[in-house]
Amino acid sequence: MAEHIRTDSEREVFLGPDELIITKTDPTGHITYANRVFMRLVDYSEKQLLGRPHNIIRHPDMPRGAFRLMWKTLQAGNEFFAVVKNYTASRSYYWVLANITPDTDINGRLQGYFSVRRQAGRSAVETIKPVYAEMLRIEQATDKASAPDASMNWLLQQLAGQGSDYESFILKLYAGQDLQQEAES
Ligand SMILES: Cc1cc2nc3c(=O)[nH]c(=O)nc-3n(C[C@H](O)[C@H](O)[C@H](O)COP(=O)(O)O)c2cc1C
């Protein structure tokens, strides 16, 4: 798929406070289900989405290392949390807190992946922006094949240096968001 060309005129759009985006994919990341909230926000029809790779909404500000960490975590059978910036069909963008889990049948065989997202709060977005910007900088300074691992390893090393790990880091952003929503309600 062609790289998206960014413009400075991109407009941010938002989910409602109680809205959830839900999608499912097959084991290779091709969309098998999308809920109405997702279709409305991204402005793609069900027909345009089903069978398409989930990177259809990938925003170029998202470092490849973030998705490398996602696939590594999922392929180890674990759930993954992230703050994600995505594109809509008209190249507006939105930020979500995403949870993605492996979807297994009763025999434990992988059927695909299941993802639920809600609107990301400003503090989560402002915390992650410089992290992703640095990961992108590292990727641009590294050859294409090694770039995702280079930026992912930088992130994991930064967190380890602070006595933390990715899961603790991201769950703190989620916890901060809950406090923020309580304060707003
Ligand atoms: C259930 C599920 C949900 C996903 N959701 C998104 C998403 O919202 N945005 C996105 O850019 N990639 C998402 N991905 C990851 C994409 O499949 C892909 O790995 C990513 O966009 C990187 O694109 P690339 O493989 O072309 O580098 C999702 C994957 C799965 C399995």
The ligand as an ORCA input file, in Angstrom:
! r2SCAN-3c Opt
* xyz 0 1
  C      -7.176     -6.356     15.945
  C      -6.175     -5.424     15.311
  C      -6.427     -4.069     15.317
  C      -5.525     -3.169     14.748
  N      -5.819     -1.840     14.762
  C      -4.992     -0.975     14.145
  C      -5.301      0.403     14.112
  O      -6.306      0.856     14.681
  N      -4.446      1.226     13.449
  C      -3.323      0.779     12.832
  O      -2.601      1.578     12.227
  N      -2.984     -0.531     12.873
  C      -3.793     -1.409     13.511
  N      -3.463     -2.732     13.551
  C      -2.126     -3.134     13.058
  C      -2.074     -3.311     11.552
  O      -2.486     -4.631     11.255
  C      -0.622     -3.097     11.019
  O       0.254     -4.004     11.620
  C      -0.131     -1.661     11.306
  O      -1.036     -0.708     10.818
  C       1.243     -1.399     10.682
  O       1.127     -1.374      9.306
  P       2.227     -2.052      8.400
  O       2.138     -3.530      8.709
  O       1.841     -1.698      7.021
  O       3.531     -1.462      8.837
  C      -4.333     -3.652     14.135
  C      -4.087     -5.028     14.134
  C      -4.977     -5.905     14.723
  C      -4.663     -7.378     14.725
*
